[in-house]
Every structure is written in C-alpha cells, then in structure tokens.
Amino acid sequence: MKNTTEKKDIIKLVGLSARTNNIKEINPLTGKIGPLVQRFFLNALGNKIANLKNPGTTYSVYTEYESDHTGEYTYFIGAEVTKFSDNLQIQDASEKIDFKTIEIPKQTYTKFTTNPGPLPQSVIAAWQKIWFMNDHQIGGKRNYIADYEIFDERAKNPMNAVLDIYIGIEDKVKN
C-alpha cells in the first residue's frame, strides 16, 4: 500500500448505518457491516439517493468511535451529495428505507491506496495492516473522528479492486 497526506473538505453523505465493533465483525453471525453492504448494493440504493455528486462512487465511513479501533463505532455506507434532501425516505420493493445523513468533517488524512485484489479480503487485509502501524508509519496520530474508504470505478471488478482508505490524523499545526 502506498500513502500520501491530504487535507479534505467536508463531505456530505446519504446512506445506511449501523453501530458495531471489530470483534462482532469477525463473526459472520454477529457482523453488521456485511449485511448492510449487501443490502446497499443488491437493492442499488446508491442510485436512489437524491442530489448525487459522483454517481457510482460509494463511501464506507467509520465514525463516532467509542475509543479507538478496539471499541464501538458507527459504520456508514452511502454516496456523496451536493445537498441534503428534505425527503430521506424511499420505498424499495416491499421495504420502506429511512436514509441517514452524515458529514465527514474537514480534516487531515493519510490516504492509503490498496493493491489490486478481491473484495472484501483486500479491504480487510489493508485495515489489519493499518491497525498495527505506529503514528510514524501512518503519517501522524490518528484522531478517531472519521475514517473512510472510497469505492469508485477502480473497484467495479470485485475480484481485482483498488480503493483508497482515508485515515483521519491530528493536524500538526492548529488553525
């Protein structure tokens, strides 16, 4: 994985969320991320979000951390929008879906680009490497405000996907 440091502005997202932790995610019976991702993609929910900024690009966000990567956090999957819509409820097949909104805050990130590989194994492997990196290897001290992955055209082939993982780090100089 190669990495760079970037400052990113606020990103507005609409999608689905669940509260979880990495221990739950190890077990397919207790994991919440897999079923949420399947629901999002199998029902093509990204296409049903109003005011899309980049159609076809999906964000997976890890936020509202209880502590660090060992504690509870909120997982969010969705798409970037130019503005939030007043109506976030849609009827999908026989199910009513209430979309959630979040804003990824403006902050400094270390961006990791994964090597091509199959999903979800390549994402899991990248996160496992990140969890064991020290501050120097990450490019700064993690702030555990928001981290995210971007699934764009490079991730269209799930057997040979490339994606970017953004890890929020503390600013060295406070503004």
Buried (B, 14 or more C-beta within 10 A) or exposed (E): EEBEBEEBEEBBBBBBBBEBBBEBBEEEEEBBBEEBBEBBBEBEBBEBBBEBBEEEBBBBBBBBBEEEBEEBBBBBBBBBBEEBEEEBEBEEEEEEBEBBBBEBBEBBBBBBBBEEBEBBEBBEBBBEBBEEBEEEEBBBBBBBBBBBBBBBEBBEEEEEBBBBBBBBBBEEEEE
